[in-house]
Amino acid sequence: MRCPWLFAAIFFAISPAVAGGCPPEKLASFDITLTPEGKPIVPVVIGGHTISLKLDSGGFDSMLTETTVRTLDLRRSVIANHTFVVGNDKITQYATASDVSFGGRHMATLPFMILPDGHLEAAVGGTLGPNLLRQYGVELDFGGGKVNLFSTKACDGSLAYWTNGPASVVPIAPWRIGPFTTQLKIDGKSFAAIVSTGIEVTSMPFETAQRLGLITDAAKLKPVPGQDGYFTYTFGSLAFENGPVIAKPDIVLIRHDQQGFDEDMVLGVDILRQFHIYIAYGAQKMFMTPAH
């Protein structure tokens, strides 16, 4: 999906979290670049070859494209007992990569699902997903162009170590495997939204918005050029639980027969990149300040 960036005013619900006592132990640090749609790309070295991977907090496992697996001549194995589908393609194999380095951290081996070609931009060789991210505290510093990984050892005080001011502490609910959700309110209606750095725009099912009476002005409903069943709509506000409020967010509404997900909502990088974020999977919290 390709949509123009639409920014909105942000207001913070001030929570009691303040930078406090420890900064956490940093284990790895990536420079990030953004695709034209704004998705974060990080460099990962596999067997001496640098591969650009999309950082995807909303996926399940990390993936390498079919072309990348062939180029690196990686060993393949069949995925047993699970079926994964991306678009209309089933994922049936995974590859084992050796000598993997990312952000100064090294792993002897790391498994990647094999993603059929055509789902990612040509220069992107795969995704770095929650199977790896969940092992760390994850800092997304969009303003500074960094992704930092931290030790999960206990730390007193706020994990928003980069600020001496207030930070919002937003509850999250990690799935047993894969992504996590957070609670949002759109014009007062509650949604559990998957937090996905791999999706460029925030979206929800058209039918859900319609059923809840959120589409109150048909003039605001704009078709997305070249995307049948996709519309943008300007809502009054988007509010995080215990966190910031974004005024007049533009959200993509997708008709049921066009969408590839069952959840009420996906929170994309168009919203996320407006913040400096620390994801504490174990504590089930997300620390947020405005991006600078």
C-alpha atoms as a printed R data frame, in Angstrom:
    type eleno elety resid chain resno       x       y      z
1   ATOM     1    CA   MET     A     1   0.000   0.000  0.000
2   ATOM     2    CA   ARG     A     2   1.451   3.354 -0.961
3   ATOM     3    CA   CYS     A     3  -0.047   6.434  0.645
4   ATOM     4    CA   PRO     A     4   1.341   9.945  1.193
5   ATOM     5    CA   TRP     A     5   2.631  10.802  4.654
6   ATOM     6    CA   LEU     A     6   0.003  12.679  6.601
7   ATOM     7    CA   PHE     A     7   1.120  14.173  9.902
8   ATOM     8    CA   ALA     A     8  -1.003  15.335 12.813
9   ATOM     9    CA   ALA     A     9  -0.657  17.355 15.963
10  ATOM    10    CA   ILE     A    10   0.390  15.340 19.016
11  ATOM    11    CA   PHE     A    11  -0.634  16.034 22.578
12  ATOM    12    CA   PHE     A    12   0.844  14.101 25.513
13  ATOM    13    CA   ALA     A    13  -1.089  12.798 28.459
14  ATOM    14    CA   ILE     A    14   1.564  13.410 31.089
15  ATOM    15    CA   SER     A    15   2.171  10.281 33.110
16  ATOM    16    CA   PRO     A    16   4.338  10.023 36.214
17  ATOM    17    CA   ALA     A    17   7.186   8.216 34.447
18  ATOM    18    CA   VAL     A    18  10.363  10.278 34.473
19  ATOM    19    CA   ALA     A    19  13.841   9.273 33.433
20  ATOM    20    CA   GLY     A    20  15.246   7.507 36.426
21  ATOM    21    CA   GLY     A    21  17.781   5.408 37.846
22  ATOM    22    CA   CYS     A    22  19.528   3.186 35.486
23  ATOM    23    CA   PRO     A    23  20.007   3.508 31.918
24  ATOM    24    CA   PRO     A    24  19.628  -0.063 30.608
25  ATOM    25    CA   GLU     A    25  22.641  -1.971 29.286
26  ATOM    26    CA   LYS     A    26  22.957  -1.403 25.532
27  ATOM    27    CA   LEU     A    27  23.879  -4.562 23.617
28  ATOM    28    CA   ALA     A    28  23.515  -3.487 19.975
29  ATOM    29    CA   SER     A    29  22.924  -0.343 17.946
30  ATOM    30    CA   PHE     A    30  21.787  -0.036 14.310
31  ATOM    31    CA   ASP     A    31  21.698   2.924 11.998
32  ATOM    32    CA   ILE     A    32  18.282   2.948 10.368
33  ATOM    33    CA   THR     A    33  17.214   4.258  7.004
34  ATOM    34    CA   LEU     A    34  13.636   4.669  5.841
35  ATOM    35    CA   THR     A    35  12.055   3.409  2.637
36  ATOM    36    CA   PRO     A    36  10.100   6.008  0.614
37  ATOM    37    CA   GLU     A    37   7.016   4.830  2.541
38  ATOM    38    CA   GLY     A    38   8.833   5.366  5.847
39  ATOM    39    CA   LYS     A    39   9.464   1.754  6.890
40  ATOM    40    CA   PRO     A    40  12.724   1.312  8.879
41  ATOM    41    CA   ILE     A    41  15.548  -0.669  7.265
42  ATOM    42    CA   VAL     A    42  18.538  -2.000  9.232
43  ATOM    43    CA   PRO     A    43  21.796  -3.609  8.057
44  ATOM    44    CA   VAL     A    44  22.495  -7.210  9.070
45  ATOM    45    CA   VAL     A    45  25.669  -9.085  8.139
46  ATOM    46    CA   ILE     A    46  25.250 -12.770  7.239
47  ATOM    47    CA   GLY     A    47  28.403 -14.716  6.439
48  ATOM    48    CA   GLY     A    48  30.237 -11.509  5.580
49  ATOM    49    CA   HIS     A    49  27.463 -10.167  3.317
50  ATOM    50    CA   THR     A    50  25.537  -7.053  4.395
51  ATOM    51    CA   ILE     A    51  21.795  -7.494  3.857
52  ATOM    52    CA   SER     A    52  19.178  -4.745  4.290
53  ATOM    53    CA   LEU     A    53  16.290  -6.036  6.401
54  ATOM    54    CA   LYS     A    54  12.998  -4.337  7.211
55  ATOM    55    CA   LEU     A    55  12.458  -3.981 10.964
56  ATOM    56    CA   ASP     A    56   9.058  -5.626 11.474
57  ATOM    57    CA   SER     A    57   7.641  -5.574 15.001
58  ATOM    58    CA   GLY     A    58   4.280  -6.754 13.660
59  ATOM    59    CA   GLY     A    59   5.449  -9.989 12.049
60  ATOM    60    CA   PHE     A    60   6.046 -13.425 13.542
61  ATOM    61    CA   ASP     A    61   9.544 -14.612 12.624
62  ATOM    62    CA   SER     A    62  12.403 -12.970 10.789
63  ATOM    63    CA   MET     A    63  12.448 -13.697  7.056
64  ATOM    64    CA   LEU     A    64  14.802 -13.730  4.092
65  ATOM    65    CA   THR     A    65  13.560 -13.481  0.527
66  ATOM    66    CA   GLU     A    66  13.936 -16.406 -1.829
67  ATOM    67    CA   THR     A    67  16.518 -14.418 -3.812
68  ATOM    68    CA   THR     A    68  18.561 -13.679 -0.684
69  ATOM    69    CA   VAL     A    69  18.556 -17.342  0.371
70  ATOM    70    CA   ARG     A    70  19.725 -18.408 -3.095
71  ATOM    71    CA   THR     A    71  22.399 -15.706 -3.233
72  ATOM    72    CA   LEU     A    72  23.805 -16.681  0.160
73  ATOM    73    CA   ASP     A    73  23.377 -20.419 -0.602
74  ATOM    74    CA   LEU     A    74  21.791 -21.084  2.793
75  ATOM    75    CA   ARG     A    75  20.694 -24.486  4.031
76  ATOM    76    CA   ARG     A    76  16.909 -25.015  3.813
77  ATOM    77    CA   SER     A    77  14.551 -27.005  6.023
78  ATOM    78    CA   VAL     A    78  10.815 -27.692  5.931
79  ATOM    79    CA   ILE     A    79   8.578 -25.948  8.483
80  ATOM    80    CA   ALA     A    80   6.691 -28.640 10.403
81  ATOM    81    CA   ASN     A    81   3.302 -28.335 12.135
82  ATOM    82    CA   HIS     A    82   2.655 -24.704 11.197
83  ATOM    83    CA   THR     A    83   1.247 -22.879  8.195
84  ATOM    84    CA   PHE     A    84   2.236 -19.278  7.574
85  ATOM    85    CA   VAL     A    85   0.713 -17.196  4.797
86  ATOM    86    CA   VAL     A    86   1.901 -13.861  3.408
87  ATOM    87    CA   GLY     A    87  -0.584 -12.408  0.935
88  ATOM    88    CA   ASN     A    88  -1.559 -15.416 -1.169
89  ATOM    89    CA   ASP     A    89   1.764 -17.231 -0.665
90  ATOM    90    CA   LYS     A    90   2.351 -20.029  1.817
91  ATOM    91    CA   ILE     A    91   5.671 -20.128  3.635
92  ATOM    92    CA   THR     A    92   6.807 -23.734  3.871
93  ATOM    93    CA   GLN     A    93  10.580 -23.516  4.444
94  ATOM    94    CA   TYR     A    94  13.113 -21.775  6.627
95  ATOM    95    CA   ALA     A    95  16.818 -21.159  6.149
96  ATOM    96    CA   THR     A    96  19.550 -21.337  8.761
97  ATOM    97    CA   ALA     A    97  21.993 -18.436  8.520
98  ATOM    98    CA   SER     A    98  25.444 -18.712 10.085
99  ATOM    99    CA   ASP     A    99  27.774 -15.981 11.331
100 ATOM   100    CA   VAL     A   100  25.082 -13.327 11.790
101 ATOM   101    CA   SER     A   101  25.996  -9.848 13.091
102 ATOM   102    CA   PHE     A   102  23.695  -6.919 13.739
103 ATOM   103    CA   GLY     A   103  24.440  -3.643 15.472
104 ATOM   104    CA   GLY     A   104  27.675  -4.986 16.940
105 ATOM   105    CA   ARG     A   105  26.108  -8.193 18.275
106 ATOM   106    CA   HIS     A   106  27.004 -11.635 16.907
107 ATOM   107    CA   MET     A   107  25.024 -14.876 16.705
108 ATOM   108    CA   ALA     A   108  26.477 -18.160 15.483
109 ATOM   109    CA   THR     A   109  23.201 -19.137 13.782
110 ATOM   110    CA   LEU     A   110  19.789 -17.572 13.265
111 ATOM   111    CA   PRO     A   111  16.750 -19.132 11.528
112 ATOM   112    CA   PHE     A   112  14.827 -17.152  8.921
113 ATOM   113    CA   MET     A   113  11.577 -18.094  7.194
114 ATOM   114    CA   ILE     A   114  11.925 -18.038  3.406
115 ATOM   115    CA   LEU     A   115   9.687 -15.331  1.965
116 ATOM   116    CA   PRO     A   116   8.655 -15.694 -1.702
117 ATOM   117    CA   ASP     A   117   9.926 -12.846 -3.860
118 ATOM   118    CA   GLY     A   118   7.657  -9.918 -4.633
119 ATOM   119    CA   HIS     A   119   6.535  -8.939 -1.128
120 ATOM   120    CA   LEU     A   120   9.344  -6.493 -0.348
121 ATOM   121    CA   GLU     A   121  11.092  -3.653 -2.113
122 ATOM   122    CA   ALA     A   122  13.829  -4.796 -4.502
123 ATOM   123    CA   ALA     A   123  16.679  -3.557 -2.294
124 ATOM   124    CA   VAL     A   124  15.296  -5.217  0.865
125 ATOM   125    CA   GLY     A   125  16.470  -8.769  1.507
126 ATOM   126    CA   GLY     A   126  14.076  -9.762  4.268
127 ATOM   127    CA   THR     A   127  12.716  -8.783  7.674
128 ATOM   128    CA   LEU     A   128  14.011  -8.695 11.227
129 ATOM   129    CA   GLY     A   129  11.053  -9.800 13.324
130 ATOM   130    CA   PRO     A   130   9.799 -10.407 16.856
131 ATOM   131    CA   ASN     A   131  11.497 -13.799 17.250
132 ATOM   132    CA   LEU     A   132  14.712 -11.785 17.665
133 ATOM   133    CA   LEU     A   133  13.354  -8.461 18.964
134 ATOM   134    CA   ARG     A   134  11.541 -10.069 21.910
135 ATOM   135    CA   GLN     A   135  14.901 -11.153 23.361
136 ATOM   136    CA   TYR     A   136  15.755  -7.494 24.066
137 ATOM   137    CA   GLY     A   137  14.452  -4.153 25.153
138 ATOM   138    CA   VAL     A   138  13.991  -2.309 21.845
139 ATOM   139    CA   GLU     A   139  14.514   1.432 21.447
140 ATOM   140    CA   LEU     A   140  13.146   3.042 18.278
141 ATOM   141    CA   ASP     A   141  14.798   6.452 17.945
142 ATOM   142    CA   PHE     A   142  13.269   7.644 14.689
143 ATOM   143    CA   GLY     A   143  14.473  11.204 15.201
144 ATOM   144    CA   GLY     A   144  18.074  10.087 15.752
145 ATOM   145    CA   GLY     A   145  18.012   7.372 13.075
146 ATOM   146    CA   LYS     A   146  18.834   4.553 15.509
147 ATOM   147    CA   VAL     A   147  17.455   1.235 16.680
148 ATOM   148    CA   ASN     A   148  19.087   0.104 19.940
149 ATOM   149    CA   LEU     A   149  18.788  -3.267 21.654
150 ATOM   150    CA   PHE     A   150  19.189  -3.531 25.427
151 ATOM   151    CA   SER     A   151  19.557  -6.152 28.100
152 ATOM   152    CA   THR     A   152  16.303  -7.200 29.725
153 ATOM   153    CA   LYS     A   153  17.813  -7.177 33.237
154 ATOM   154    CA   ALA     A   154  15.613  -5.437 35.796
155 ATOM   155    CA   CYS     A   155  15.969  -1.670 35.913
156 ATOM   156    CA   ASP     A   156  14.468   0.743 38.447
157 ATOM   157    CA   GLY     A   157  12.819   3.880 37.136
158 ATOM   158    CA   SER     A   158  11.698   4.853 33.682
159 ATOM   159    CA   LEU     A   159  13.229   3.157 30.657
160 ATOM   160    CA   ALA     A   160  12.838   6.439 28.765
161 ATOM   161    CA   TYR     A   161  16.452   7.095 29.750
162 ATOM   162    CA   TRP     A   162  16.981   9.673 26.968
163 ATOM   163    CA   THR     A   163  14.818  12.345 28.617
164 ATOM   164    CA   ASN     A   164  14.735  14.184 31.928
165 ATOM   165    CA   GLY     A   165  11.126  15.154 31.277
166 ATOM   166    CA   PRO     A   166   7.908  13.186 31.446
167 ATOM   167    CA   ALA     A   167   7.297  10.121 29.311
168 ATOM   168    CA   SER     A   168   4.103   8.232 28.646
169 ATOM   169    CA   VAL     A   169   3.996   4.616 29.841
170 ATOM   170    CA   VAL     A   170   1.634   2.719 27.546
171 ATOM   171    CA   PRO     A   171   0.536  -0.869 28.359
172 ATOM   172    CA   ILE     A   172   1.153  -3.517 25.710
173 ATOM   173    CA   ALA     A   173   0.003  -7.127 25.361
174 ATOM   174    CA   PRO     A   174   2.572  -9.407 23.678
175 ATOM   175    CA   TRP     A   175   1.146 -12.424 21.880
176 ATOM   176    CA   ARG     A   176   2.518 -15.844 22.824
177 ATOM   177    CA   ILE     A   177   4.700 -15.577 19.734
178 ATOM   178    CA   GLY     A   178   5.082 -12.753 17.277
179 ATOM   179    CA   PRO     A   179   3.736  -9.219 17.635
180 ATOM   180    CA   PHE     A   180   2.076  -7.258 20.415
181 ATOM   181    CA   THR     A   181  -0.995  -5.075 20.680
182 ATOM   182    CA   THR     A   182  -1.767  -1.843 22.478
183 ATOM   183    CA   GLN     A   183  -5.100  -0.250 23.323
184 ATOM   184    CA   LEU     A   184  -6.140   2.818 21.340
185 ATOM   185    CA   LYS     A   185  -9.228   4.966 21.192
186 ATOM   186    CA   ILE     A   186 -10.423   6.436 17.897
187 ATOM   187    CA   ASP     A   187 -12.988   9.159 18.578
188 ATOM   188    CA   GLY     A   188 -13.758   7.434 21.878
189 ATOM   189    CA   LYS     A   189 -14.090   3.885 20.497
190 ATOM   190    CA   SER     A   190 -11.597   1.295 21.808
191 ATOM   191    CA   PHE     A   191  -9.398  -0.892 19.616
192 ATOM   192    CA   ALA     A   192  -6.638  -3.420 20.222
193 ATOM   193    CA   ALA     A   193  -4.069  -2.479 17.579
194 ATOM   194    CA   ILE     A   194  -1.073  -4.503 16.417
195 ATOM   195    CA   VAL     A   195   2.017  -2.290 16.639
196 ATOM   196    CA   SER     A   196   3.819  -2.792 13.332
197 ATOM   197    CA   THR     A   197   6.947  -1.001 12.161
198 ATOM   198    CA   GLY     A   198   6.650  -3.048  8.964
199 ATOM   199    CA   ILE     A   199   3.405  -1.408  7.809
200 ATOM   200    CA   GLU     A   200   3.612   2.107  6.391
201 ATOM   201    CA   VAL     A   201   0.106   3.335  7.266
202 ATOM   202    CA   THR     A   202  -2.295   2.873 10.166
203 ATOM   203    CA   SER     A   203  -5.410   0.983  9.093
204 ATOM   204    CA   MET     A   204  -8.625  -0.643 10.233
205 ATOM   205    CA   PRO     A   205 -11.455  -2.547  8.533
206 ATOM   206    CA   PHE     A   206 -13.926  -0.269  6.763
207 ATOM   207    CA   GLU     A   207 -16.840  -2.318  8.088
208 ATOM   208    CA   THR     A   208 -15.671  -1.911 11.692
209 ATOM   209    CA   ALA     A   209 -15.522   1.877 11.395
210 ATOM   210    CA   GLN     A   210 -18.914   1.875  9.723
211 ATOM   211    CA   ARG     A   211 -20.509  -0.433 12.325
212 ATOM   212    CA   LEU     A   212 -19.284   1.727 15.205
213 ATOM   213    CA   GLY     A   213 -20.606   4.890 13.626
214 ATOM   214    CA   LEU     A   214 -17.151   6.427 13.190
215 ATOM   215    CA   ILE     A   215 -17.725   7.516  9.584
216 ATOM   216    CA   THR     A   216 -19.772  10.623 10.281
217 ATOM   217    CA   ASP     A   217 -18.840  12.767  7.277
218 ATOM   218    CA   ALA     A   218 -18.852  11.092  3.851
219 ATOM   219    CA   ALA     A   219 -16.949  14.038  2.382
220 ATOM   220    CA   LYS     A   220 -13.883  13.010  4.429
221 ATOM   221    CA   LEU     A   221 -13.843   9.508  2.916
222 ATOM   222    CA   LYS     A   222 -11.238   9.587  0.134
223 ATOM   223    CA   PRO     A   223 -10.435   6.603 -2.136
224 ATOM   224    CA   VAL     A   224  -6.757   5.647 -2.228
225 ATOM   225    CA   PRO     A   225  -5.617   5.972 -5.861
226 ATOM   226    CA   GLY     A   226  -4.933   2.594 -7.458
227 ATOM   227    CA   GLN     A   227  -6.170   0.610 -4.412
228 ATOM   228    CA   ASP     A   228  -9.690  -0.778 -4.807
229 ATOM   229    CA   GLY     A   229 -11.507  -0.979 -1.480
230 ATOM   230    CA   TYR     A   230  -9.018   1.325  0.289
231 ATOM   231    CA   PHE     A   231 -10.027   4.732  1.659
232 ATOM   232    CA   THR     A   232  -8.490   7.390  3.888
233 ATOM   233    CA   TYR     A   233 -10.587   9.090  6.532
234 ATOM   234    CA   THR     A   234  -9.721  11.946  8.888
235 ATOM   235    CA   PHE     A   235 -10.914  11.127 12.409
236 ATOM   236    CA   GLY     A   236 -11.127  13.525 15.331
237 ATOM   237    CA   SER     A   237  -8.444  11.913 17.518
238 ATOM   238    CA   LEU     A   238  -6.337   8.828 18.212
239 ATOM   239    CA   ALA     A   239  -5.458   8.275 21.876
240 ATOM   240    CA   PHE     A   240  -3.042   5.770 23.420
241 ATOM   241    CA   GLU     A   241  -3.966   4.281 26.796
242 ATOM   242    CA   ASN     A   242  -2.163   6.442 29.391
243 ATOM   243    CA   GLY     A   243  -0.361   8.085 26.510
244 ATOM   244    CA   PRO     A   244  -0.295  10.682 23.775
245 ATOM   245    CA   VAL     A   245  -3.287  11.920 21.824
246 ATOM   246    CA   ILE     A   246  -2.979  12.658 18.104
247 ATOM   247    CA   ALA     A   247  -5.407  15.168 16.662
248 ATOM   248    CA   LYS     A   248  -7.043  14.581 13.267
249 ATOM   249    CA   PRO     A   249  -5.235  11.364 12.276
250 ATOM   250    CA   ASP     A   250  -5.669  10.102  8.723
251 ATOM   251    CA   ILE     A   251  -6.353   6.351  8.876
252 ATOM   252    CA   VAL     A   252  -6.748   3.918  5.983
253 ATOM   253    CA   LEU     A   253 -10.013   1.978  5.941
254 ATOM   254    CA   ILE     A   254  -9.897  -1.352  4.106
255 ATOM   255    CA   ARG     A   255 -12.971  -3.205  2.942
256 ATOM   256    CA   HIS     A   256 -13.221  -6.731  4.313
257 ATOM   257    CA   ASP     A   257 -12.658  -8.502  0.984
258 ATOM   258    CA   GLN     A   258  -9.387  -6.585  0.466
259 ATOM   259    CA   GLN     A   259  -7.704  -6.899  3.845
260 ATOM   260    CA   GLY     A   260  -5.203  -9.535  4.880
261 ATOM   261    CA   PHE     A   261  -5.786  -9.405  8.628
262 ATOM   262    CA   ASP     A   262  -8.591 -10.104 11.106
263 ATOM   263    CA   GLU     A   263  -7.655  -7.599 13.814
264 ATOM   264    CA   ASP     A   264  -9.592  -4.408 14.373
265 ATOM   265    CA   MET     A   265  -6.600  -2.197 13.698
266 ATOM   266    CA   VAL     A   266  -2.917  -2.044 12.738
267 ATOM   267    CA   LEU     A   267  -0.816   0.836 14.059
268 ATOM   268    CA   GLY     A   268   1.695   1.638 11.338
269 ATOM   269    CA   VAL     A   269   4.940   3.522 11.096
270 ATOM   270    CA   ASP     A   270   3.194   6.718  9.944
271 ATOM   271    CA   ILE     A   271   2.123   7.162 13.587
272 ATOM   272    CA   LEU     A   272   5.034   5.379 15.274
273 ATOM   273    CA   ARG     A   273   7.776   7.469 13.663
274 ATOM   274    CA   GLN     A   274   6.393  10.555 15.377
275 ATOM   275    CA   PHE     A   275   7.688   9.159 18.681
276 ATOM   276    CA   HIS     A   276  10.819   8.021 20.474
277 ATOM   277    CA   ILE     A   277   9.853   4.588 21.827
278 ATOM   278    CA   TYR     A   278  11.250   1.945 24.170
279 ATOM   279    CA   ILE     A   279   9.485  -1.444 23.964
280 ATOM   280    CA   ALA     A   280   9.837  -3.470 27.171
281 ATOM   281    CA   TYR     A   281   8.355  -6.832 26.187
282 ATOM   282    CA   GLY     A   282   8.853  -8.448 29.593
283 ATOM   283    CA   ALA     A   283   7.361  -5.534 31.546
284 ATOM   284    CA   GLN     A   284   4.571  -5.266 28.945
285 ATOM   285    CA   LYS     A   285   5.081  -1.521 28.598
286 ATOM   286    CA   MET     A   286   5.968   0.951 25.872
287 ATOM   287    CA   PHE     A   287   7.703   4.191 26.923
288 ATOM   288    CA   MET     A   288   7.006   7.140 24.590
289 ATOM   289    CA   THR     A   289   8.154  10.717 24.097
290 ATOM   290    CA   PRO     A   290   7.930  12.913 20.983
291 ATOM   291    CA   ALA     A   291  10.610  12.158 18.373
292 ATOM   292    CA   HIS     A   292  13.318  14.807 17.967
